[in-house]
Amino acid sequence: MSSPRFGQIFLAEPDIDAQLFADLARAYPKVFDRTTLYVSKKDMAPEASNWTHSYARAGYTPRMSVVPPIDTIEVTDVDVSTLGHGYVSEAQHVVADIALLLRRNLPPHQSPQLVINATPEGKPFWLLQEKQ
C-alpha cells in the first residue's frame, strides 16, 4: 500500500529543534511534492521560544534553517503583523505567493515575487519582495 501524496505543504515559522527539523525534512518528499518554509525576522513567537530552549529553532531567524528540498522563503520585508506571526494570513504578498503556489505549483526561481539570496554558509533561500 502506497502512502498518500499531497501537492504542497506550507510551514510558517515552525517551533521545532532545527536539527530535528533537518532530520525530518528527508521525509517530506515522500509525502509532499513541494514543501515551503516561510520565515520572518520580525516574528516574535520563535524568538521567544529560542530564549527558552537551549537549541536553535527551525523557524527562527537570523540563523535560518535552509534544508533541501524544502524551499525557504524569508518574508521580513512584507511582514505587516504586529507580533510578526500572522503574516501568513495578513500580508497580501505572502497570501498571493501561497495562492500562486497552490494554483501553478511554480518552483521559486519562476515566481515573479521571489529573489534568490544565500545564508553566510552559501545555502540558497528566497526573499519575498513587494513589487516595485
C-alpha positions in Angstrom: 0.0 0.0 0.0 1.5 3.3 -1.0 1.4 6.5 1.1 -1.0 9.3 0.2 0.6 12.1 -1.8 0.0 15.8 -1.3 0.9 18.6 -3.7 2.1 21.3 -1.2 2.6 21.9 2.4 3.3 25.3 3.9 5.3 25.7 7.1 5.2 29.1 8.9 7.9 29.6 11.5 7.9 26.1 12.8 8.8 25.9 16.5 10.9 22.8 16.4 14.5 22.0 17.1 16.5 22.9 13.9 18.4 19.7 13.9 15.3 17.6 14.3 13.7 19.6 11.5 16.6 18.9 9.3 16.4 15.2 10.1 12.6 15.1 9.4 13.0 17.1 6.2 14.1 13.9 4.4 10.6 12.5 4.9 8.7 15.5 3.3 9.4 14.5 -0.4 7.9 11.1 0.3 4.6 12.7 1.1 4.6 16.1 -0.5 5.5 17.2 -4.0 6.7 20.6 -2.6 7.4 22.0 0.9 7.7 25.7 1.5 9.0 27.2 4.7 8.2 30.8 5.5 10.3 32.8 8.0 10.5 36.4 9.2 13.0 38.2 11.3 10.0 40.1 12.8 8.3 37.0 14.2 8.4 37.2 17.9 7.0 33.8 18.6 10.0 31.7 17.5 12.3 34.4 19.0 10.6 33.9 22.4 10.8 30.1 22.0 14.5 30.4 21.2 15.1 32.2 24.5 13.5 29.2 26.4 15.3 26.4 24.6 19.0 25.6 24.6 19.0 24.6 20.9 18.2 26.5 17.7 14.6 26.7 16.4 13.9 25.9 12.7 11.6 28.9 12.3 13.9 31.4 14.0 16.0 33.8 12.0 18.6 35.2 11.6 20.0 31.7 11.9 17.8 30.5 9.1 17.1 26.8 8.5 17.7 26.0 4.9 17.2 22.3 4.3 16.9 21.0 0.8 14.5 20.0 -0.8 12.4 22.5 1.3 12.0 25.9 -0.3 12.8 28.5 2.4 11.3 32.0 1.8 12.1 35.0 4.0 9.2 37.4 4.2 10.6 40.0 6.6 10.1 42.9 4.1 6.4 42.2 3.7 5.5 41.2 7.2 2.7 43.5 8.4 1.5 41.8 11.6 2.1 43.3 15.0 3.8 40.3 16.6 5.2 39.2 13.3 3.4 35.8 13.5 0.2 36.4 11.5 1.8 37.3 8.2 0.7 34.0 6.5 -2.9 35.3 6.6 -2.4 39.1 6.9 0.4 40.1 4.5 -1.0 40.5 1.0 2.2 39.4 -0.8 2.5 36.2 1.3 -1.1 35.3 0.7 -0.5 35.9 -3.1 2.6 33.8 -3.0 0.7 30.9 -1.4 -2.1 31.3 -3.9 0.3 31.2 -6.8 1.9 28.1 -5.4 -1.5 26.4 -5.0 -2.6 27.3 -8.5 0.5 26.9 -10.5 3.0 25.0 -8.2 5.9 27.0 -9.6 9.4 26.5 -8.3 10.8 29.5 -6.5 13.0 30.6 -9.4 9.9 31.0 -11.6 8.0 33.2 -9.1 7.9 36.9 -10.0 8.0 38.0 -6.3 11.0 35.9 -5.2 14.6 36.9 -5.4 17.4 34.4 -4.7 19.7 35.0 -1.7 22.1 32.9 0.4 23.0 32.3 4.0 26.5 33.2 5.2 27.3 29.5 4.6 26.1 29.8 1.0 22.8 27.9 1.3 20.2 29.3 -1.1 16.9 30.7 0.1 14.4 33.2 -1.4 13.3 36.7 -0.4 9.7 37.6 -1.0 9.6 41.2 -2.0 6.9 43.7 -2.7 6.6 44.6 -6.4 8.0 48.0 -7.0 
